[in-house]
Amino acid sequence: MIYKIIIMPSARNSILAIGIYLDRIGFPLTAAKFVDELYTYIGSLGRFPLKYPVCKRHILAKKGYHCAPYRDWIFLYKIDKNNVVVVNVVHSSMLK
C-alpha cells in the first residue's frame, strides 16, 4: 500500500527557503536540483512510512512525529490513517 502524501505549508515554505538560500549564495542550478531531490524524497515516504522511527525529542514524539534524515536535513512527518503528513523540514543541527 502506498500512502498519500500531504505536504503542509510549513514544509513547503522550508523547502522554498532552502532553494532561495542556495540560489542567493550563487548556486541556482544546485538550488533547483536540490529542491527536486527534497520533493522526490518526500514521495518515497509514502512507500515505507514506518521505515523511520518516531523522533527521539520528547516534544516531537509526543505529537507522533517521525524523523526522516536526508543529507543534513530532517523531515518531520506523521502518519494519519492512509496519509503521510509532512509537517516540516529542518536542518539536523536544530534537533541536537
N, C-alpha and C positions, 0 to 999 in steps of 0.2 A: 504494500500500500504506500502510495506517495501522498504525503501531507501537503495541503495547500499552504503556500507561503503568504503571510501578511506582513508587510513592512510598515512599521509605524513611522509617522512623520519625523520623530526624533532620530531614528536610524537613517532615514533618507537625508536629513539635514547633516548628520555627522559624515556620511559618505560624501556629500556635496562639499562640505568644509575641507575634507581631506584632499579632494580633487582641486579645489580652489587654491589651497596652500601649495600643492606641488606645482601647479601652473604658475603661481606668483613667484616662486623661487627659481623659475626658469626651466621647468620640465613639463611643458604642455603635453607632449606625446606620452610621457610616463604617466602623467595625471589621468589621461583618458584611458590608458591601458589598465592602470591600477583600479580605477573605478569600475571598469568592466569586470576585472577579476573579483572584486568585492561582491558584485551582484551575482556572478557565477557561483561564488562560494555560498552565498545565501541560498541559491537554488538547490545546492547539494544538501542543505539541512533538511529539506523535505523528504529525502530518501531514507535517511537514518537519523531521525531526530533524537534518539536516545543514545547516540554514539558518544555524546559529550555529557559529563555529569552535571548535576546541579552545582551552581557556583559555591565555592568554599566560604566566601564572605557571608556572614550571617544575615545581613540585611538583604542581600540578593537571594540567598537560599530561602529565606522566609517568604519571598514573593514567588518562589518556584522557578526562578531564572536558571537557565543553563548557560554555561560559559564555553563558547567555542573559539579556540585560538586560530588566528590566521596571520602569519608573519608576526608583526609587532602589535596586532590588533586583536581585540576580544569582542566577539558578537554575543550580546545578551539576548536570549530568547526564552520564550515559554511555550509549552505545548498545551493547546486548548482544543480538546476533542480531536478533530482531524486537521487541525491547523498548527503551523509553526508561526508564532508571532514574534518577529524580530523587533525588539524594543529599542536597542541602541547598539552603537559600535564605539568602543572606547579604546584608547591606547593602553597597552598592557601595563604601563607604568602607573596608571590610575588605580589599579587593583592590587598594588603591592603594599 
